[in-house]
């Protein structure tokens, strides 16, 4: 498990997923290290799903967005991960950022925006 004041990343065995819970805004290494840890979980456990809880902190700075799309995304694309789920409430101030991420990631993954973990679990049963 990865845990910092910015993010918590854990393996959800039943869901065959990485669960990434953002706690507050962060950038550079504080943003990238949790994602790299999650990628290693996927690679070591042949996981199919990535779940991001984005209600409390998800905004990216432009450098991190560029890193995500140009360095991180190609690595996760070549992994066993096929589905990405964002948990965010519809009226959350971060919804636009999540929608932009969905647009960018949908080229290579099935990407769903959900209201809660139970919604994610229902979709995982359908998609896997």
N, C-alpha and C positions, 0 to 999 in steps of 0.2 A: 504494500500500500504506500502511496505517495501522499504526504499531507504537509501543507504549508498554510500560511495565513491567507493565501490567495486561492488555493485550489486543493481538492482532494480527488485522488484517482484510485479506483479499486476495481478488482475483478468480480463480476457477477457471474458465477459459474452456471447457475440455472439458465440464465438468459444468454450465455455464451457471449458476454459483453464486457467492454470497458465502461465504467461509470465515472464520468468526469464532472465533478461539481465545482463550479466557479463560485467563490465566496465574495470576491470584490475585484474591482479593476486592477489589472497588473499589466506589465509589458516586459519585453525582452526576455531575459532568462527566466524570470518569474512566470511568464506566459509559456515559454517554449519547453522548459523542463517537464512540466506535467504531461504535455502532449507527447514528448519523446518517451516518457515512462509508459504512457498508454500504448504507444506503438509497440514497445517491447513486450507488453502483456499480450497484445494481439499476435505478434510473431511467435512467442513462446508457447501460446495456448491455442493457436488456430481459431481465434475468435472471429465471429461473423458480424458483430454489432458494436457500434460505438454510441453511447448515450451521453449527451451533454446536458447538464442542468444549468440553465443560463439565466435564471430569474434574478440572481444577486450580483452578477458581474461577468460581463462577456465582451464589452467593447474592446475593439482592437485599435492600436495605433497603426498608421500606414505601413511601417516597417514590419510589424508582426503579420499584417495581412499579406504582404508580399512574401514573407518567409513561409507562411502557411500554404499559400498557393504554389509557390515555386520549389520549395524544398520538402515540406512535410507531406503535402498531398500526393506527390508522385510515389513516395515511400509507402504510404498507406494504401494507395491504389494497387500496388504490387503485392499486397498482403492478402490474407483471407477475409478481411473486412469487406462486407458488401452493403451494409445498411448503416446509416447515420441518423440518429434521433436527437432532436433538440427538445428539451422540456422548457417551455416558456409560456407564461400567461399571456393571453391575447392583448391585454391592455398594458403590458409591461413596456417601459421606456426603451428596452433593448430589442424589441421585436423587429425593428427595421434592420438592425445588425444581423439578427438571426436569419431574416428573409434574404439578405444579401449573401450570407454564407451558404444558405440552401441553394440559391441560384448558381453560385460558383461550384459547389460540390456535386450538384445534380448531374453534371457531365459524366461523372465516374461512379456515382453511388446512388442507391435509392435513399432519398433524404426525406424525412418526415418531421413536421413540427407538431408536438403533442402538448397537452395541458398538464399531464402528470405521468408518473411512472406506471400506473395501471394501464393507461392508454398505450404506452410503449410496449408493455408486456403482451397485450392483446395483438398488437401489430407483429411482434416478434413471432408469435405462434403462427400467424398467417404467412409471414414471409420466409420462415425457416422451415 
